[in-house]
Amino acid sequence: MNPPKFRLHEPAFRTQYAELKERVLAEGTLLPGTPGSLKLRDKSGYQHWYRCYYASPGKPKEQHVGAVHDQDALEAMQHKIEFAGWVERQVRSLRQLGFQVADKETSRVLVELHNQGLFAGGMVLVGTLAYMAWLNELGIISVSARTQDVDLARDKTLKLAAPLSFPETLRNTGLPFVAVPALDPRQPSTSMKLPGAQSLRIDLLTSGRPIGAAIEIHELAWSAQAVPHFDYLLAGPVQAAAMAGGHCIPVRLPAIGRFVWHKLYSSMARTGFPEKSAKDQQQALLIASVLAEQEPDELTQGWQEAHREIREKARERLAFADKQNLLTAGLREFLHESEIL
């Protein structure tokens, strides 16, 4: 077996992504679905402007903008549509250049969560979508990742303008999400899913034990699945962005060093799920290889702040990976110099 393969995007492409992210972070709420177009509709003898768009693939929808004489509302929506069209073109270009872009259904969910203030309120994107977002943030070209899971995490109480219903928030996307029954029928659900075996699934996670226990999240009127050491993973999240469909959406991601070490820990803790363990290992080693050469301080700080159990499990995984010749020369050198391996 060989170490993970990757290369960095050209500086011009990284600058293009950075500009896209900067403008999106400053935009505020985002238009869901396609950018759409403006049309006049005659309602009860009065003319009104409507935005006509597709909320999700194959689902046309109209959004009331204002009366025909409401110039401010018209100009504000024109700006939103033009901006959404520019973002869509940028995302398409970046996808062709090898940046990571999730699908349209994922885009619809992330846009809704952003517009409801959940990421701004402290929710963190984790799992494979976070990995994809970090590849873009770090300018890494790698094999395109795919996932049908949106993993969302909450550590401390979310700072929201008003309590939200997590199921209703997801259903506001226009997608037919349903609750996934817990394995133990006495426990509440912690996941929502679209119909179909391979369809999009949304998991809400939080720190706690035992693993898999349902913990009530009052401000979302829902429950989250307990994951050990998520308090470590979610401490000090960073503002970033995720690309999906034709959107670039502001999100919060775990600090990159903590992300690596917790991924390695999870690859050992996921007993009974070898495919998920392998994916956690692959993702952690690829990012660690880049950080060892580009930003070793991130790895060092994340290691110093990690709980002893995380360190022990990560060391086991790294030793195993070393025997399989899965470590790059740069990562191996960093690990030995840091006395981690």
C-alpha positions as CSV (number, residue, x, y, z in Angstrom):
1,M,0.0,0.0,0.0
2,N,1.1,3.6,-0.7
3,P,0.9,6.8,1.2
4,P,-2.1,9.2,0.3
5,K,-1.7,11.0,-2.9
6,F,-2.5,14.7,-3.2
7,R,-1.3,17.9,-4.7
8,L,-2.0,21.6,-4.2
9,H,-4.2,23.8,-6.4
10,E,-2.4,26.6,-8.4
11,P,-2.2,29.8,-6.4
12,A,-4.6,31.5,-8.9
13,F,-7.3,28.9,-8.2
14,R,-6.9,29.2,-4.5
15,T,-7.3,32.9,-4.8
16,Q,-10.5,32.4,-6.8
17,Y,-11.9,30.2,-4.0
18,A,-10.8,32.7,-1.3
19,E,-12.6,35.5,-3.1
20,L,-15.8,33.4,-3.5
21,K,-15.7,32.5,0.2
22,E,-15.1,36.1,1.3
23,R,-18.0,37.5,-0.7
24,V,-20.3,34.7,0.5
25,L,-19.4,35.3,4.1
26,A,-20.4,39.0,3.7
27,E,-23.6,38.3,1.8
28,G,-26.0,37.4,4.7
29,T,-28.9,35.2,3.8
30,L,-28.7,33.1,0.6
31,L,-31.3,32.4,-2.0
32,P,-32.3,28.7,-1.9
33,G,-32.4,26.7,-5.0
34,T,-31.4,28.1,-8.4
35,P,-30.9,31.8,-8.8
36,G,-34.2,32.1,-10.8
37,S,-35.7,35.1,-12.6
38,L,-38.1,37.9,-11.9
39,K,-41.6,37.8,-13.4
40,L,-44.7,40.0,-13.0
41,R,-47.9,38.3,-11.8
42,D,-51.4,39.8,-11.8
43,K,-53.0,39.0,-8.4
44,S,-56.5,40.3,-7.8
45,G,-56.0,43.2,-10.2
46,Y,-52.6,44.2,-8.8
47,Q,-49.2,43.4,-10.2
48,H,-46.5,41.9,-8.1
49,W,-43.0,40.8,-8.7
50,Y,-42.2,37.1,-8.0
51,R,-38.9,35.2,-8.1
52,C,-39.4,32.0,-10.1
53,Y,-36.9,29.3,-9.4
54,Y,-36.3,25.6,-8.6
55,A,-36.2,25.0,-4.9
56,S,-34.8,21.5,-5.5
57,P,-34.3,19.5,-8.6
58,G,-37.5,19.3,-10.6
59,K,-39.5,21.4,-8.1
60,P,-40.5,24.9,-9.5
61,K,-41.4,27.5,-6.9
62,E,-42.3,31.2,-6.7
63,Q,-41.2,33.7,-4.0
64,H,-43.2,36.9,-3.6
65,V,-40.9,39.9,-3.9
66,G,-43.1,42.9,-3.7
67,A,-45.7,45.1,-5.5
68,V,-44.8,46.4,-8.9
69,H,-44.0,49.9,-7.5
70,D,-41.8,48.6,-4.6
71,Q,-38.5,49.6,-6.2
72,D,-36.4,48.8,-3.1
73,A,-37.6,45.2,-2.9
74,L,-37.1,44.7,-6.6
75,E,-33.5,46.0,-6.6
76,A,-32.7,44.0,-3.5
77,M,-33.9,40.8,-5.2
78,Q,-32.1,41.7,-8.4
79,H,-28.9,41.9,-6.4
80,K,-29.6,38.6,-4.8
81,I,-30.3,36.9,-8.1
82,E,-27.2,38.4,-9.8
83,F,-25.0,37.3,-6.8
84,A,-26.5,33.8,-6.8
85,G,-25.8,33.5,-10.5
86,W,-22.2,34.6,-10.0
87,V,-21.7,32.1,-7.2
88,E,-23.2,29.3,-9.3
89,R,-20.7,30.1,-12.1
90,Q,-17.8,30.2,-9.6
91,V,-18.7,26.9,-8.0
92,R,-19.1,25.3,-11.5
93,S,-15.6,26.5,-12.4
94,L,-14.0,25.4,-9.2
95,R,-15.6,21.9,-9.5
96,Q,-14.0,21.6,-12.9
97,L,-10.7,22.5,-11.4
98,G,-10.9,19.7,-8.8
99,F,-12.4,21.4,-5.8
100,Q,-14.8,19.4,-3.7
101,V,-18.5,20.1,-4.3
102,A,-21.4,18.2,-2.7
103,D,-24.7,17.5,-4.3
104,K,-27.8,19.7,-4.8
105,E,-29.9,18.1,-2.0
106,T,-27.0,18.7,0.5
107,S,-26.9,22.3,-0.8
108,R,-30.5,22.8,0.0
109,V,-30.1,21.6,3.5
110,L,-26.9,23.7,4.2
111,V,-28.5,26.9,2.8
112,E,-31.6,26.4,5.0
113,L,-29.4,25.8,8.1
114,H,-27.3,28.9,7.3
115,N,-30.4,31.1,6.7
116,Q,-31.9,30.0,10.0
117,G,-28.7,31.1,11.8
118,L,-27.7,27.7,13.0
119,F,-24.0,27.8,11.9
120,A,-23.7,31.4,13.2
121,G,-25.3,30.2,16.4
122,G,-22.6,27.6,17.0
123,M,-23.5,24.5,15.0
124,V,-20.5,22.8,13.4
125,L,-20.3,20.7,10.3
126,V,-18.4,17.5,10.9
127,G,-17.8,14.2,9.1
128,T,-17.0,13.8,5.4
129,L,-18.5,17.1,4.4
130,A,-16.1,18.8,6.9
131,Y,-13.3,16.9,5.3
132,M,-14.3,18.1,1.8
133,A,-14.6,21.7,3.0
134,W,-11.1,21.5,4.6
135,L,-9.6,20.1,1.4
136,N,-10.9,23.3,-0.3
137,E,-9.7,25.5,2.5
138,L,-6.2,24.0,2.4
139,G,-6.2,24.0,-1.4
140,I,-5.7,20.3,-1.7
141,I,-6.5,18.3,-4.9
142,S,-7.5,14.8,-4.1
143,V,-10.0,12.2,-5.2
144,S,-13.5,13.6,-5.0
145,A,-15.2,12.6,-1.8
146,R,-18.9,11.5,-1.8
147,T,-21.3,11.1,1.1
148,Q,-25.0,10.7,1.6
149,D,-24.6,11.9,5.2
150,V,-24.7,15.4,6.6
151,D,-23.2,15.3,10.1
152,L,-24.0,18.2,12.3
153,A,-22.6,18.7,15.8
154,R,-23.6,20.9,18.7
155,D,-21.5,21.1,21.9
156,K,-22.8,24.1,23.9
157,T,-26.3,25.6,23.6
158,L,-26.8,27.2,20.3
159,K,-27.3,30.9,20.3
160,L,-30.4,31.3,18.2
161,A,-32.8,34.3,17.9
162,A,-35.6,31.9,18.8
163,P,-35.9,28.1,19.5
164,L,-36.3,26.1,16.3
165,S,-37.7,22.7,15.5
166,F,-35.0,20.7,13.8
167,P,-37.4,18.5,11.9
168,E,-39.4,21.5,10.7
169,T,-36.3,23.3,9.7
170,L,-35.3,20.4,7.4
171,R,-38.8,20.1,6.0
172,N,-38.7,23.8,5.1
173,T,-36.2,22.8,2.4
174,G,-39.2,21.3,0.5
175,L,-37.5,17.9,0.7
176,P,-39.6,15.0,2.3
177,F,-37.5,14.3,5.3
178,V,-38.7,11.8,7.8
179,A,-37.4,10.7,11.2
180,V,-35.2,7.6,11.3
181,P,-36.4,5.4,14.2
182,A,-33.8,4.6,16.8
183,L,-32.5,1.0,17.1
184,D,-34.0,1.0,20.6
185,P,-37.7,1.9,20.2
186,R,-37.7,3.5,23.6
187,Q,-35.1,6.1,22.5
188,P,-35.9,9.2,20.5
189,S,-34.6,9.6,16.9
190,T,-31.4,11.6,16.3
191,S,-31.5,11.5,12.5
192,M,-33.7,12.6,9.5
193,K,-33.6,11.0,6.1
194,L,-35.1,11.2,2.6
195,P,-36.9,8.2,1.3
196,G,-34.8,5.5,-0.3
197,A,-31.9,3.3,0.9
198,Q,-29.2,5.5,-0.6
199,S,-30.8,8.9,0.1
200,L,-29.5,11.8,2.0
201,R,-29.4,11.4,5.8
202,I,-29.0,14.2,8.4
203,D,-27.4,13.2,11.8
204,L,-27.3,15.4,14.8
205,L,-24.3,14.7,17.1
206,T,-23.1,15.9,20.5
207,S,-20.5,15.1,23.0
208,G,-21.3,12.4,25.5
209,R,-21.3,8.8,26.6
210,P,-22.1,6.1,26.1
211,I,-21.6,6.3,22.3
212,G,-24.9,6.4,20.5
213,A,-27.0,7.5,23.5
214,A,-29.7,10.1,22.7
215,I,-29.2,13.5,24.4
216,E,-32.0,16.1,24.3
217,I,-31.2,19.3,22.5
218,H,-33.8,21.7,23.9
219,E,-33.3,24.7,21.6
220,L,-33.9,22.4,18.5
221,A,-36.7,20.3,20.0
222,W,-34.8,17.2,18.9
223,S,-32.2,14.8,20.2
224,A,-28.5,14.3,19.3
225,Q,-26.4,11.1,19.3
226,A,-23.6,11.0,21.9
227,V,-20.1,10.8,20.6
228,P,-17.1,10.5,23.0
229,H,-14.7,13.4,23.0
230,F,-16.8,15.7,20.8
231,D,-16.2,18.4,23.3
232,Y,-12.5,18.3,22.2
233,L,-13.4,18.2,18.5
234,L,-15.8,21.1,18.7
235,A,-13.7,23.5,20.9
236,G,-12.7,26.6,18.9
237,P,-14.5,25.9,15.6
238,V,-13.5,28.1,12.7
239,Q,-15.5,30.1,10.1
240,A,-15.3,28.5,6.7
241,A,-17.4,27.6,3.7
242,A,-18.8,24.4,2.0
243,M,-19.6,24.2,-1.7
244,A,-22.6,22.1,-2.7
245,G,-24.8,22.2,-5.8
246,G,-24.5,25.7,-7.1
247,H,-23.9,27.3,-3.7
248,C,-21.0,28.2,-1.4
249,I,-22.4,28.3,2.1
250,P,-20.8,29.8,5.2
251,V,-20.3,27.0,7.9
252,R,-18.3,26.3,11.0
253,L,-15.7,23.6,10.9
254,P,-13.7,21.9,13.7
255,A,-10.1,23.3,14.1
256,I,-8.0,21.3,11.6
257,G,-5.5,19.8,14.1
258,R,-8.3,18.6,16.3
259,F,-10.1,17.2,13.3
260,V,-7.1,15.1,12.3
261,W,-6.5,13.6,15.8
262,H,-10.2,12.9,16.4
263,K,-10.5,11.2,13.0
264,L,-7.6,8.9,13.9
265,Y,-9.3,8.2,17.3
266,S,-12.6,7.5,15.6
267,S,-10.9,5.1,13.2
268,M,-10.0,2.9,16.2
269,A,-13.2,3.5,18.2
270,R,-15.6,2.5,15.3
271,T,-15.7,-1.2,16.2
272,G,-17.8,-3.2,13.8
273,F,-17.7,-0.6,11.0
274,P,-14.5,-1.4,9.1
275,E,-15.4,0.7,6.0
276,K,-16.0,3.8,8.2
277,S,-12.8,3.2,10.1
278,A,-10.9,3.0,6.8
279,K,-12.5,6.2,5.6
280,D,-11.6,8.0,8.9
281,Q,-8.0,6.8,8.6
282,Q,-7.7,7.9,5.0
283,Q,-9.1,11.3,5.5
284,A,-7.0,12.0,8.6
285,L,-3.7,10.8,7.0
286,L,-4.2,12.9,3.9
287,I,-4.8,16.1,5.8
288,A,-2.1,15.3,8.4
289,S,0.4,14.8,5.5
290,V,-0.3,18.3,4.2
291,L,-0.3,19.9,7.6
292,A,3.1,18.2,8.5
293,E,4.6,20.1,5.6
294,Q,2.5,23.3,5.5
295,E,1.2,24.0,9.0
296,P,2.8,21.6,11.6
297,D,1.9,23.9,14.5
298,E,-1.8,23.0,13.9
299,L,-1.0,19.3,14.4
300,T,1.2,20.1,17.4
301,Q,-1.4,22.2,19.2
302,G,-4.2,19.7,18.5
303,W,-2.1,17.0,19.9
304,Q,-1.2,18.9,23.1
305,E,-4.8,19.6,23.8
306,A,-6.0,16.1,23.1
307,H,-7.3,13.8,25.9
308,R,-5.1,10.9,26.8
309,E,-7.5,8.4,25.2
310,I,-7.5,10.3,21.9
311,R,-3.7,10.2,21.9
312,E,-3.5,6.5,22.7
313,K,-5.9,5.5,20.0
314,A,-4.3,7.9,17.5
315,R,-0.9,6.4,18.2
316,E,-2.2,2.9,17.7
317,R,-3.7,3.9,14.3
318,L,-0.5,5.7,13.3
319,A,1.7,2.7,14.2
320,F,-0.6,0.4,12.2
321,A,-0.5,2.9,9.2
322,D,3.3,3.1,9.4
323,K,3.6,-0.7,9.2
324,Q,1.4,-0.6,6.1
325,N,3.6,2.1,4.6
326,L,0.7,4.6,4.6
327,L,2.7,7.6,6.0
328,T,4.4,10.1,3.8
329,A,8.0,10.9,4.5
330,G,7.1,14.4,5.7
331,L,4.4,13.1,8.1
332,R,6.7,10.3,9.4
333,E,9.4,12.8,10.1
334,F,7.0,15.2,11.9
335,L,5.7,12.4,14.1
336,H,9.1,11.2,15.1
337,E,10.4,14.7,15.8
338,S,7.3,15.4,17.9
339,E,7.7,12.1,19.7
340,I,4.2,11.1,18.8
341,L,5.3,8.0,17.0
